[in-house]
Amino acid sequence: MALPNFDAILFDAGGIFLLPDPTVLGPLLAYHGGDPSVAAHRRAHYAGMAAKSAAGATERFWHDYNLAYVQSVGVPEAEVALAALVLEQTRNAYTWRWPIPESLVALAALHAAGMPIGVVSNASGQIAEVLARSGVCQQGDGPHTPVRVIIDSHLVGVAKPDPHIFDFALEHFPGIERGRIAYVGDSVTMDIGGARAAGLHPILLDPHDDHLGADFDRIGSLMELIG
């Protein structure tokens, strides 16, 4: 399916630019029989998000994600419950720090092409610092790709799927109609649902086709947004 043209693009942060660090979670779950490779853990995140979305789980509830994640990396069934608990106790806001290489390339290319861009993330007050430290972007000029705004749900007091979180970003995109702004995320419940309710054009990053037949646009990589 060909994507429509957009006048601006907003992005989620987790799962779009940053993943839970596989160099931390790989050895952690290898102890329970999991595959420690980066490739396995990249795949596991989207398996976890698909399970989370299927359960309709919102930001606070990660049980389905944890189970699907450890199963995806090959933890034996007898170890799954314990490994999921270990993952729950280990994964936190500051482990969402591993930059997705092709996403950084795409973001820089979109900026170079003159596309207005921004970030809207359910986070814990840390996301702007982590995006900068991980070499992804910063709000305004700096050493990485500049974006117009970075919205952190903790700081503004509203979290997706509540559509009002987008209002804090849209004031940085004056004169652009909501329907001409895409929002790219990795959660059906929080990102697709929230963006739709806000009148934006939702797009799911679905690199493993976990959502075949869905009634919204999907891409396998941010590179599909270029040109």
MDAnalysis code that builds the backbone (N, CA, C; Angstrom):
import MDAnalysis as mda
import numpy as np

u = mda.Universe.empty(681, n_residues=227, atom_resindex=np.repeat(np.arange(227), 3), trajectory=True)
u.add_TopologyAttr("name", ["N", "CA", "C"] * 227)
u.add_TopologyAttr("resid", np.arange(1, 228))
u.add_TopologyAttr("resname", ["MET", "ALA", "LEU", "PRO", "ASN", "PHE", "ASP", "ALA", "ILE", "LEU", "PHE", "ASP", "ALA", "GLY", "GLY", "ILE", "PHE", "LEU", "LEU", "PRO", "ASP", "PRO", "THR", "VAL", "LEU", "GLY", "PRO", "LEU", "LEU", "ALA", "TYR", "HIS", "GLY", "GLY", "ASP", "PRO", "SER", "VAL", "ALA", "ALA", "HIS", "ARG", "ARG", "ALA", "HIS", "TYR", "ALA", "GLY", "MET", "ALA", "ALA", "LYS", "SER", "ALA", "ALA", "GLY", "ALA", "THR", "GLU", "ARG", "PHE", "TRP", "HIS", "ASP", "TYR", "ASN", "LEU", "ALA", "TYR", "VAL", "GLN", "SER", "VAL", "GLY", "VAL", "PRO", "GLU", "ALA", "GLU", "VAL", "ALA", "LEU", "ALA", "ALA", "LEU", "VAL", "LEU", "GLU", "GLN", "THR", "ARG", "ASN", "ALA", "TYR", "THR", "TRP", "ARG", "TRP", "PRO", "ILE", "PRO", "GLU", "SER", "LEU", "VAL", "ALA", "LEU", "ALA", "ALA", "LEU", "HIS", "ALA", "ALA", "GLY", "MET", "PRO", "ILE", "GLY", "VAL", "VAL", "SER", "ASN", "ALA", "SER", "GLY", "GLN", "ILE", "ALA", "GLU", "VAL", "LEU", "ALA", "ARG", "SER", "GLY", "VAL", "CYS", "GLN", "GLN", "GLY", "ASP", "GLY", "PRO", "HIS", "THR", "PRO", "VAL", "ARG", "VAL", "ILE", "ILE", "ASP", "SER", "HIS", "LEU", "VAL", "GLY", "VAL", "ALA", "LYS", "PRO", "ASP", "PRO", "HIS", "ILE", "PHE", "ASP", "PHE", "ALA", "LEU", "GLU", "HIS", "PHE", "PRO", "GLY", "ILE", "GLU", "ARG", "GLY", "ARG", "ILE", "ALA", "TYR", "VAL", "GLY", "ASP", "SER", "VAL", "THR", "MET", "ASP", "ILE", "GLY", "GLY", "ALA", "ARG", "ALA", "ALA", "GLY", "LEU", "HIS", "PRO", "ILE", "LEU", "LEU", "ASP", "PRO", "HIS", "ASP", "ASP", "HIS", "LEU", "GLY", "ALA", "ASP", "PHE", "ASP", "ARG", "ILE", "GLY", "SER", "LEU", "MET", "GLU", "LEU", "ILE", "GLY"])
u.atoms.positions = np.array([
    [0.840, -1.193, 0.000],
    [0.000, 0.000, 0.000],
    [0.878, 1.247, 0.000],
    [0.631, 2.132, -0.951],
    [1.398, 3.372, -1.012],
    [0.912, 4.337, 0.057],
    [1.858, 4.945, 0.756],
    [1.505, 5.908, 1.790],
    [1.151, 7.244, 1.150],
    [0.209, 7.962, 1.744],
    [-0.067, 9.318, 1.253],
    [1.086, 10.254, 1.594],
    [1.095, 11.402, 0.942],
    [2.074, 12.428, 1.299],
    [1.618, 13.149, 2.561],
    [2.571, 13.583, 3.363],
    [2.262, 14.274, 4.602],
    [2.961, 15.626, 4.625],
    [2.404, 16.537, 5.411],
    [3.024, 17.850, 5.585],
    [3.893, 17.905, 6.836],
    [3.768, 16.913, 7.714],
    [4.588, 16.811, 8.922],
    [4.463, 15.390, 9.450],
    [5.432, 14.971, 10.229],
    [5.402, 13.631, 10.826],
    [5.804, 13.726, 12.290],
    [4.990, 13.144, 13.154],
    [5.312, 12.957, 14.563],
    [5.647, 11.488, 14.791],
    [6.536, 11.238, 15.727],
    [6.984, 9.880, 16.013],
    [6.865, 9.571, 17.499],
    [6.552, 8.321, 17.797],
    [6.800, 7.784, 19.129],
    [8.310, 7.639, 19.272],
    [8.790, 7.363, 20.467],
    [10.226, 7.160, 20.672],
    [10.549, 5.672, 20.841],
    [9.954, 5.024, 21.865],
    [10.203, 3.611, 22.103],
    [9.653, 2.745, 20.983],
    [10.489, 1.856, 20.464],
    [10.098, 0.979, 19.372],
    [10.242, 1.613, 18.014],
    [10.404, 2.929, 17.972],
    [10.567, 3.657, 16.721],
    [12.014, 4.099, 16.545],
    [12.568, 4.726, 17.560],
    [13.973, 5.127, 17.542],
    [14.819, 4.347, 18.536],
    [14.209, 3.914, 19.623],
    [14.940, 3.253, 20.708],
    [14.270, 1.948, 21.085],
    [15.072, 0.951, 21.429],
    [14.569, -0.324, 21.936],
    [15.150, -0.584, 23.324],
    [14.464, -1.418, 24.124],
    [15.100, -1.875, 25.364],
    [16.451, -2.502, 25.009],
    [17.491, -2.085, 25.662],
    [18.857, -2.380, 25.245],
    [19.141, -3.887, 25.191],
    [19.350, -4.458, 23.992],
    [19.605, -5.895, 23.895],
    [20.946, -6.301, 24.492],
    [21.858, -5.345, 24.656],
    [23.133, -5.693, 25.281],
    [22.988, -5.860, 26.787],
    [21.855, -5.400, 27.330],
    [21.505, -5.639, 28.734],
    [20.593, -6.864, 28.844],
    [19.538, -6.887, 28.026],
    [18.542, -7.947, 28.146],
    [19.012, -9.270, 27.558],
    [19.948, -9.217, 26.609],
    [20.466, -10.459, 26.040],
    [21.116, -11.351, 27.089],
    [22.144, -10.857, 27.797],
    [22.742, -11.675, 28.860],
    [21.762, -11.983, 29.993],
    [20.873, -11.040, 30.287],
    [19.897, -11.257, 31.352],
    [19.055, -12.500, 31.077],
    [18.535, -12.600, 29.860],
    [17.633, -13.711, 29.536],
    [18.372, -14.947, 29.050],
    [19.639, -14.807, 28.654],
    [20.436, -15.986, 28.321],
    [20.570, -16.905, 29.533],
    [20.599, -16.323, 30.709],
    [20.651, -17.097, 31.963],
    [19.463, -18.046, 32.073],
    [18.347, -17.670, 31.424],
    [17.136, -18.489, 31.450],
    [16.934, -19.262, 30.152],
    [17.979, -19.294, 29.310],
    [17.916, -20.093, 28.094],
    [17.562, -19.321, 26.847],
    [17.514, -18.002, 26.931],
    [17.149, -17.191, 25.776],
    [18.319, -16.920, 24.847],
    [18.003, -16.612, 23.598],
    [18.988, -16.222, 22.602],
    [19.455, -14.800, 22.929],
    [20.760, -14.588, 23.135],
    [21.224, -13.253, 23.520],
    [21.475, -12.306, 22.347],
    [21.246, -12.738, 21.118],
    [21.626, -11.913, 19.968],
    [20.766, -10.659, 19.852],
    [21.368, -9.625, 19.285],
    [20.641, -8.375, 19.048],
    [19.442, -8.622, 18.142],
    [19.626, -9.424, 17.098],
    [18.525, -9.696, 16.164],
    [17.342, -10.333, 16.880],
    [17.594, -11.276, 17.770],
    [16.504, -11.941, 18.490],
    [15.769, -10.960, 19.383],
    [16.498, -10.043, 19.999],
    [15.859, -9.096, 20.914],
    [15.151, -7.973, 20.167],
    [15.658, -7.601, 18.995],
    [14.911, -6.659, 18.170],
    [13.558, -7.259, 17.810],
    [13.571, -8.520, 17.386],
    [12.318, -9.179, 17.032],
    [11.395, -9.285, 18.241],
    [11.961, -9.585, 19.394],
    [11.161, -9.827, 20.591],
    [10.365, -8.601, 21.004],
    [10.933, -7.409, 20.812],
    [10.176, -6.209, 21.186],
    [8.865, -6.126, 20.435],
    [8.897, -6.353, 19.124],
    [7.672, -6.209, 18.333],
    [6.701, -7.354, 18.597],
    [7.234, -8.541, 18.917],
    [6.358, -9.630, 19.355],
    [5.655, -9.242, 20.648],
    [6.414, -8.612, 21.543],
    [5.828, -8.161, 22.798],
    [4.779, -7.090, 22.602],
    [5.054, -6.141, 21.708],
    [4.082, -5.078, 21.461],
    [2.832, -5.611, 20.790],
    [2.985, -6.605, 19.916],
    [1.817, -7.201, 19.279],
    [0.940, -7.883, 20.325],
    [1.575, -8.581, 21.272],
    [0.813, -9.236, 22.338],
    [0.149, -8.209, 23.244],
    [0.854, -7.142, 23.538],
    [0.311, -6.063, 24.376],
    [-0.892, -5.422, 23.690],
    [-0.767, -5.176, 22.392],
    [-1.875, -4.584, 21.645],
    [-3.061, -5.532, 21.576],
    [-2.798, -6.830, 21.353],
    [-3.879, -7.808, 21.270],
    [-4.666, -7.877, 22.570],
    [-3.974, -7.641, 23.681],
    [-4.622, -7.666, 24.987],
    [-5.301, -6.343, 25.316],
    [-5.083, -5.324, 24.473],
    [-5.643, -3.996, 24.748],
    [-5.012, -3.337, 25.954],
    [-3.770, -3.736, 26.269],
    [-3.109, -3.235, 27.478],
    [-2.592, -1.822, 27.265],
    [-2.805, -0.973, 28.255],
    [-2.321, 0.401, 28.191],
    [-0.930, 0.501, 28.828],
    [-0.461, 1.715, 29.032],
    [0.941, 1.943, 29.355],
    [1.413, 1.211, 30.609],
    [0.573, 1.089, 31.592],
    [1.024, 0.525, 32.871],
    [1.130, -0.993, 32.888],
    [0.565, -1.653, 31.881],
    [0.426, -3.110, 31.948],
    [1.305, -3.775, 30.899],
    [2.322, -4.477, 31.368],
    [3.332, -5.068, 30.493],
    [3.420, -6.582, 30.632],
    [2.474, -7.216, 31.314],
    [2.541, -8.668, 31.529],
    [2.557, -9.422, 30.208],
    [1.658, -9.078, 29.294],
    [1.585, -9.783, 28.009],
    [2.849, -9.546, 27.191],
    [3.350, -8.336, 27.235],
    [4.610, -8.013, 26.549],
    [5.745, -8.879, 27.087],
    [5.874, -8.952, 28.393],
    [6.972, -9.703, 28.996],
    [6.941, -11.171, 28.597],
    [5.753, -11.772, 28.651],
    [5.629, -13.190, 28.284],
    [6.005, -13.407, 26.823],
    [5.454, -12.568, 25.945],
    [5.741, -12.731, 24.517],
    [7.212, -12.477, 24.219],
    [7.801, -11.525, 24.906],
    [9.212, -11.192, 24.684],
    [10.107, -12.386, 25.007],
    [9.942, -12.955, 26.190],
    [10.837, -14.045, 26.582],
    [10.583, -15.290, 25.740],
    [9.345, -15.507, 25.354],
    [9.062, -16.630, 24.457],
    [9.700, -16.407, 23.094],
    [9.682, -15.169, 22.618],
    [10.246, -14.863, 21.310],
    [11.744, -15.115, 21.259],
    [12.459, -14.857, 22.357],
    [13.904, -15.104, 22.348],
    [14.241, -16.553, 22.679],
    [13.226, -17.395, 22.823],
    [13.459, -18.821, 22.955],
    [13.640, -19.342, 24.357],
    [13.208, -18.585, 25.356],
    [13.264, -19.099, 26.734],
    [12.385, -20.347, 26.819],
    [12.891, -21.455, 27.350],
    [12.087, -22.686, 27.461],
    [10.838, -22.466, 28.307],
    [9.798, -23.201, 27.986],
    [8.501, -22.996, 28.633],
    [8.597, -23.063, 30.155],
    [9.409, -23.971, 30.672],
    [9.526, -24.112, 32.119],
    [10.124, -22.870, 32.783],
    [10.815, -22.052, 31.993],
    [11.464, -20.858, 32.533],
    [10.704, -19.569, 32.220],
    [9.654, -19.662, 31.410],
    [9.009, -18.457, 30.880],
    [8.479, -17.550, 31.988],
    [7.766, -18.104, 32.953],
    [7.157, -17.273, 33.998],
    [8.222, -16.536, 34.802],
    [9.288, -17.234, 35.175],
    [10.350, -16.601, 35.950],
    [11.094, -15.567, 35.100],
    [11.393, -15.924, 33.859],
    [12.104, -14.987, 32.982],
    [11.284, -13.729, 32.743],
    [9.968, -13.883, 32.588],
    [9.098, -12.713, 32.404],
    [9.118, -11.820, 33.638],
    [9.156, -12.433, 34.817],
    [9.246, -11.659, 36.056],
    [10.581, -10.918, 36.134],
    [11.653, -11.600, 35.771],
    [12.972, -10.970, 35.772],
    [13.005, -9.794, 34.798],
    [12.412, -9.998, 33.624],
    [12.351, -8.912, 32.644],
    [11.564, -7.726, 33.196],
    [10.448, -7.998, 33.825],
    [9.623, -6.936, 34.407],
    [10.408, -6.135, 35.444],
    [11.230, -6.822, 36.232],
    [11.976, -6.151, 37.291],
    [13.219, -5.425, 36.774],
    [13.641, -5.760, 35.564],
    [14.880, -5.193, 35.028],
    [14.633, -4.072, 34.033],
    [13.664, -4.273, 33.153],
    [13.391, -3.262, 32.124],
    [12.788, -2.031, 32.776],
    [13.361, -0.877, 32.506],
    [12.831, 0.374, 33.043],
    [13.043, 1.473, 32.012],
    [12.628, 2.680, 32.337],
    [12.686, 3.781, 31.369],
    [14.094, 3.999, 30.838],
    [15.089, 3.755, 31.660],
    [16.458, 4.066, 31.258],
    [17.113, 2.946, 30.460],
    [16.467, 1.788, 30.341],
    [16.995, 0.750, 29.449],
    [16.465, 0.904, 28.027],
    [15.488, 1.804, 27.811],
    [15.027, 2.098, 26.450],
    [16.032, 3.079, 25.841],
    [17.170, 2.557, 25.369],
    [18.271, 3.427, 24.995],
    [19.036, 2.951, 23.769],
    [18.685, 1.775, 23.212],
    [19.430, 1.226, 22.078],
    [18.879, 1.808, 20.782],
    [19.662, 2.613, 20.054],
    [19.139, 3.272, 18.856],
    [19.022, 2.313, 17.680],
    [17.913, 2.394, 16.970],
    [17.671, 1.561, 15.792],
    [18.381, 2.219, 14.607],
    [19.396, 1.598, 14.051],
    [20.247, 2.288, 13.070],
    [19.491, 2.856, 11.876],
    [18.616, 2.064, 11.256],
    [17.933, 2.550, 10.068],
    [16.943, 3.666, 10.384],
    [16.438, 3.693, 11.605],
    [15.526, 4.772, 11.994],
    [16.263, 6.102, 12.093],
    [17.501, 6.067, 12.575],
    [18.290, 7.288, 12.650],
    [18.616, 7.817, 11.258],
    [18.905, 6.896, 10.328],
    [19.179, 7.298, 8.944],
    [17.939, 7.943, 8.342],
    [16.783, 7.324, 8.550],
    [15.540, 7.851, 7.996],
    [15.198, 9.211, 8.581],
    [15.370, 9.369, 9.897],
    [15.060, 10.644, 10.538],
    [15.928, 11.758, 9.962],
    [17.213, 11.493, 9.805],
    [18.113, 12.496, 9.248],
    [17.727, 12.842, 7.811],
    [17.311, 11.832, 7.035],
    [16.915, 12.072, 5.648],
    [15.634, 12.888, 5.566],
    [14.697, 12.629, 6.457],
    [13.459, 13.417, 6.478],
    [13.755, 14.872, 6.807],
    [14.625, 15.091, 7.773],
    [15.009, 16.464, 8.111],
    [15.689, 17.145, 6.930],
    [16.597, 16.423, 6.269],
    [17.309, 16.998, 5.129],
    [16.358, 17.360, 3.997],
    [15.252, 16.601, 3.894],
    [14.263, 16.867, 2.853],
    [13.305, 17.996, 3.227],
    [13.449, 18.524, 4.449],
    [12.619, 19.644, 4.874],
    [11.313, 19.260, 5.536],
    [11.161, 17.991, 5.892],
    [9.935, 17.555, 6.549],
    [9.896, 18.061, 7.996],
    [8.841, 18.758, 8.409],
    [8.693, 19.111, 9.826],
    [8.457, 17.843, 10.657],
    [9.236, 17.659, 11.720],
    [9.165, 16.440, 12.508],
    [9.179, 16.751, 13.998],
    [8.626, 15.811, 14.780],
    [8.606, 15.940, 16.225],
    [8.409, 14.579, 16.865],
    [8.502, 14.532, 18.193],
    [8.380, 13.281, 18.957],
    [7.319, 13.469, 20.034],
    [6.431, 12.480, 20.156],
    [5.435, 12.447, 21.229],
    [5.509, 11.063, 21.853],
    [5.931, 10.983, 23.114],
    [6.229, 9.698, 23.739],
    [5.603, 9.584, 25.122],
    [5.054, 8.404, 25.408],
    [4.751, 8.057, 26.792],
    [6.074, 7.719, 27.463],
    [6.465, 8.505, 28.419],
    [7.793, 8.347, 29.012],
    [7.735, 8.709, 30.493],
    [8.905, 8.825, 31.097],
    [8.997, 9.029, 32.540],
    [9.788, 10.274, 32.902],
    [9.806, 11.245, 32.001],
    [10.554, 12.465, 32.243],
    [11.957, 12.443, 31.695],
    [12.347, 11.303, 31.082],
    [13.740, 11.106, 30.662],
    [13.945, 11.121, 29.162],
    [12.872, 11.129, 28.361],
    [13.032, 10.742, 26.965],
    [13.872, 11.726, 26.165],
    [13.770, 13.020, 26.407],
    [14.585, 13.967, 25.644],
    [16.070, 13.733, 25.898],
    [16.431, 13.499, 27.156],
    [17.833, 13.260, 27.493],
    [18.333, 11.972, 26.857],
    [17.512, 10.917, 26.881],
    [17.939, 9.633, 26.318],
    [18.052, 9.716, 24.803],
    [17.113, 10.379, 24.145],
    [17.201, 10.540, 22.697],
    [18.492, 11.260, 22.309],
    [18.860, 12.277, 23.064],
    [20.098, 13.003, 22.774],
    [21.323, 12.154, 23.090],
    [21.329, 11.510, 24.240],
    [22.487, 10.712, 24.650],
    [22.713, 9.540, 23.701],
    [21.617, 9.005, 23.148],
    [21.722, 7.866, 22.231],
    [21.987, 8.293, 20.791],
    [22.108, 9.591, 20.553],
    [22.474, 10.073, 19.232],
    [21.333, 10.136, 18.244],
    [20.102, 10.217, 18.741],
    [18.943, 10.210, 17.855],
    [18.590, 11.621, 17.404],
    [18.236, 12.482, 18.340],
    [17.760, 13.817, 18.006],
    [17.745, 14.680, 19.254],
    [17.509, 15.969, 19.043],
    [17.248, 16.891, 20.134],
    [16.274, 17.938, 19.622],
    [15.587, 18.598, 20.552],
    [14.682, 19.679, 20.165],
    [15.517, 20.903, 19.809],
    [15.425, 21.330, 18.570],
    [16.209, 22.469, 18.113],
    [17.610, 22.072, 17.687],
    [18.457, 23.076, 17.539],
    [19.810, 22.848, 17.042],
    [20.630, 22.036, 18.039],
    [21.591, 21.276, 17.501],
    [22.460, 20.465, 18.331],
    [23.244, 19.494, 17.483],
    [23.906, 18.531, 18.110],
    [24.792, 17.629, 17.376],
    [24.079, 16.539, 16.582],
    [22.795, 16.326, 16.863],
    [22.054, 15.256, 16.198],
    [20.942, 15.861, 15.337],
    [20.081, 15.021, 14.800],
    [18.995, 15.530, 13.971],
    [18.079, 16.421, 14.802],
    [17.819, 17.638, 14.359],
    [16.914, 18.512, 15.122],
    [15.451, 18.182, 14.836],
    [14.639, 18.259, 15.863],
    [13.191, 18.132, 15.706],
    [12.539, 19.358, 16.334],
    [11.299, 19.615, 15.941],
    [10.635, 20.818, 16.445],
    [10.278, 20.717, 17.918],
    [9.930, 19.506, 18.360],
    [9.468, 19.362, 19.742],
    [9.624, 17.913, 20.173],
    [9.866, 17.708, 21.462],
    [9.846, 16.379, 22.084],
    [8.896, 16.452, 23.266],
    [7.791, 15.733, 23.172],
    [6.784, 15.726, 24.237],
    [6.929, 14.445, 25.048],
    [7.065, 14.601, 26.353],
    [7.197, 13.499, 27.310],
    [5.929, 13.489, 28.164],
    [5.205, 12.379, 28.152],
    [3.909, 12.321, 28.839],
    [4.019, 12.666, 30.311],
    [5.101, 12.261, 30.953],
    [5.268, 12.539, 32.381],
    [5.333, 14.036, 32.642],
    [5.980, 14.753, 31.744],
    [6.166, 16.177, 31.942],
    [4.920, 16.992, 31.622],
    [4.092, 16.510, 30.694],
    [2.889, 17.267, 30.336],
    [1.650, 16.758, 31.069],
    [1.748, 15.604, 31.730],
    [0.647, 15.101, 32.545],
    [-0.467, 14.411, 31.780],
    [-0.216, 14.060, 30.528],
    [-1.198, 13.357, 29.702],
    [-0.461, 12.272, 28.934],
    [-1.044, 11.075, 28.873],
    [-0.396, 9.958, 28.177],
    [-1.318, 9.382, 27.117],
    [-0.726, 8.897, 26.040],
    [-1.498, 8.161, 25.044],
    [-2.124, 6.933, 25.709],
    [-3.313, 6.553, 25.311],
    [-4.057, 6.954, 24.113],
    [-4.892, 8.232, 24.255],
    [-4.776, 8.961, 25.339],
    [-5.487, 10.232, 25.449],
    [-5.012, 11.151, 24.325],
    [-5.915, 11.562, 23.438],
    [-5.484, 12.353, 22.274],
    [-4.953, 13.732, 22.625],
    [-5.228, 14.209, 23.828],
    [-4.818, 15.570, 24.185],
    [-3.303, 15.708, 24.329],
    [-2.590, 14.597, 24.447],
    [-1.128, 14.712, 24.512],
    [-0.587, 15.325, 23.235],
    [-1.276, 15.102, 22.110],
    [-0.784, 15.630, 20.839],
    [-0.940, 17.141, 20.747],
    [-1.851, 17.706, 21.533],
    [-2.048, 19.160, 21.486],
    [-0.766, 19.905, 21.848],
    [0.020, 19.329, 22.750],
    [1.255, 19.980, 23.174],
    [2.275, 20.035, 22.028],
    [2.197, 19.065, 21.129],
    [3.102, 19.051, 19.981],
    [2.580, 19.900, 18.841],
    [1.267, 19.856, 18.612],
    [0.713, 20.493, 17.419],
    [0.875, 22.010, 17.421],
    [1.041, 22.604, 18.591],
    [1.257, 24.053, 18.618],
    [2.589, 24.430, 17.982],
    [3.465, 23.446, 17.782],
    [4.742, 23.685, 17.119],
    [4.655, 23.477, 15.605],
    [3.448, 23.164, 15.121],
    [3.232, 22.927, 13.695],
    [2.072, 23.809, 13.210],
    [2.188, 25.119, 13.403],
    [1.080, 26.006, 13.047],
    [0.797, 25.971, 11.546],
    [-0.497, 26.042, 11.229],
    [-0.897, 26.104, 9.836],
    [-0.966, 24.772, 9.125],
    [-0.632, 23.678, 9.814],
    [-0.687, 22.352, 9.197],
    [-1.922, 21.622, 9.727],
    [-2.789, 21.190, 8.834],
    [-4.001, 20.487, 9.232],
    [-3.655, 19.150, 9.891],
    [-4.419, 18.803, 10.898],
    [-4.148, 17.550, 11.628],
    [-4.133, 16.341, 10.701],
    [-5.077, 16.303, 9.772],
    [-5.163, 15.163, 8.878],
    [-3.993, 15.023, 7.934],
    [-3.164, 16.063, 7.857],
    [-1.975, 16.037, 7.013],
    [-0.713, 15.724, 7.818],
    [-0.905, 15.387, 9.096],
    [0.217, 15.035, 9.972],
    [0.142, 13.553, 10.294],
    [1.206, 12.822, 10.010],
    [1.280, 11.401, 10.350],
    [1.809, 11.234, 11.768],
    [1.365, 10.167, 12.409],
    [1.974, 9.773, 13.687],
    [2.390, 8.321, 13.574],
    [3.675, 8.049, 13.816],
    [4.236, 6.712, 13.661],
    [4.536, 6.134, 15.036],
    [3.941, 4.988, 15.341],
    [4.167, 4.327, 16.618],
    [4.211, 2.827, 16.450],
    [4.331, 2.107, 17.576],
    [4.407, 0.642, 17.518],
    [3.330, -0.041, 18.351],
    [2.352, 0.720, 18.835],
    [1.265, 0.163, 19.641],
    [-0.070, 0.474, 18.990],
    [-0.866, -0.568, 18.761],
    [-2.206, -0.350, 18.211],
    [-3.065, 0.402, 19.220],
    [-3.016, -0.008, 20.469],
    [-3.867, 0.585, 21.496],
    [-3.508, 2.044, 21.751],
    [-2.246, 2.305, 21.998],
    [-1.845, 3.639, 22.432],
    [-1.548, 4.578, 21.269],
    [-0.889, 4.082, 20.244],
    [-0.435, 4.963, 19.168],
    [-1.469, 5.101, 18.049],
    [-1.942, 3.989, 17.533],
    [-2.969, 4.065, 16.493],
    [-4.237, 4.671, 17.080],
    [-4.646, 4.172, 18.242],
    [-5.869, 4.673, 18.872],
    [-5.776, 6.138, 19.241],
    [-4.657, 6.527, 19.842],
    [-4.498, 7.916, 20.255],
    [-4.424, 8.863, 19.078],
    [-3.672, 8.484, 18.038],
    [-3.528, 9.350, 16.875],
    [-4.849, 9.511, 16.130],
    [-5.582, 8.426, 16.002],
    [-6.893, 8.510, 15.348],
    [-7.811, 9.468, 16.095],
    [-7.838, 9.325, 17.401],
    [-8.711, 10.172, 18.208],
    [-8.307, 11.636, 18.124],
    [-7.024, 11.889, 17.853],
    [-6.529, 13.262, 17.742],
    [-6.705, 13.833, 16.345],
    [-7.185, 13.012, 15.414],
    [-7.377, 13.479, 14.047],
    [-6.135, 13.423, 13.188],
    [-5.090, 12.728, 13.662],
    [-3.867, 12.554, 12.882],
    [-3.982, 11.310, 12.001],
    [-2.997, 11.104, 11.144],
    [-2.966, 9.916, 10.288],
    [-2.036, 8.888, 10.935],
    [-2.572, 7.809, 11.517],
    [-1.721, 6.855, 12.237],
    [-1.022, 5.881, 11.295],
    [0.212, 5.548, 11.651],
    [0.984, 4.544, 10.932],
    [1.661, 3.658, 11.972],
    [1.561, 2.354, 11.797],
    [2.206, 1.412, 12.716],
    [3.518, 0.925, 12.124],
    [4.592, 1.019, 12.902],
    [5.842, 0.366, 12.524],
    [5.686, -1.115, 12.871],
    [5.651, -1.940, 11.840],
    [5.331, -3.370, 11.981],
    [6.330, -4.177, 11.155],
    [7.593, -4.234, 11.582],
    [8.643, -4.815, 10.737],
    [8.524, -6.299, 10.491],
    [7.693, -6.997, 11.258],
    [7.570, -8.447, 11.094],
    [6.157, -8.862, 10.672],
    [5.380, -7.897, 10.205],
    [4.010, -8.175, 9.738],
    [3.188, -8.903, 10.793],
    [3.263, -8.411, 12.007],
    [2.455, -8.985, 13.087],
    [1.000, -8.554, 13.003],
    [0.690, -7.603, 12.115],
    [-0.670, -7.059, 12.056],
    [-1.208, -7.083, 10.629],
    [-1.008, -8.193, 9.940],
    [-1.535, -8.349, 8.587],
    [-3.054, -8.155, 8.588],
    [-3.550, -7.422, 7.591],
    [-4.988, -7.224, 7.474],
    [-5.543, -6.113, 8.330],
    [-4.683, -5.379, 9.020],
    [-5.153, -4.295, 9.880],
    [-5.749, -3.169, 9.039],
    [-6.634, -2.392, 9.662],
    [-7.320, -1.319, 8.946],
    [-6.608, 0.024, 9.100],
    [-5.286, -0.011, 9.200],
    [-4.487, 1.213, 9.274],
    [-3.202, 0.968, 8.493],
    [-2.513, 2.041, 8.161],
    [-1.268, 1.916, 7.411],
    [-0.174, 1.321, 8.278],
    [0.655, 0.487, 7.660],
    [1.784, -0.138, 8.340],
    [3.030, 0.035, 7.478],
    [4.172, 0.145, 8.132],
    [5.462, 0.169, 7.435],
    [6.396, -0.798, 8.122],
    [7.356, -1.313, 7.353],
    [8.339, -2.225, 7.916],
    [9.564, -1.521, 8.441],
    [9.753, -0.262, 8.015],
    [10.919, 0.529, 8.405],
    [10.585, 1.995, 8.169],
    [11.208, 2.870, 8.945],
    [11.024, 4.295, 8.717],
    [11.563, 4.724, 7.363],
    [12.417, 3.906, 6.750],
    [12.936, 4.239, 5.435],
    [11.825, 4.349, 4.403],
    [10.688, 3.718, 4.661],
    [9.557, 3.784, 3.727],
    [8.906, 5.164, 3.710],
    [9.226, 6.002, 4.676],
    [8.667, 7.358, 4.730],
    [9.444, 8.338, 3.866],
    [10.578, 7.933, 3.351],
    [11.451, 8.839, 2.589],
    [11.028, 8.859, 1.124],
    [10.850, 10.047, 0.621],
    [10.569, 10.216, -0.806],
    [9.317, 9.526, -1.238],
])
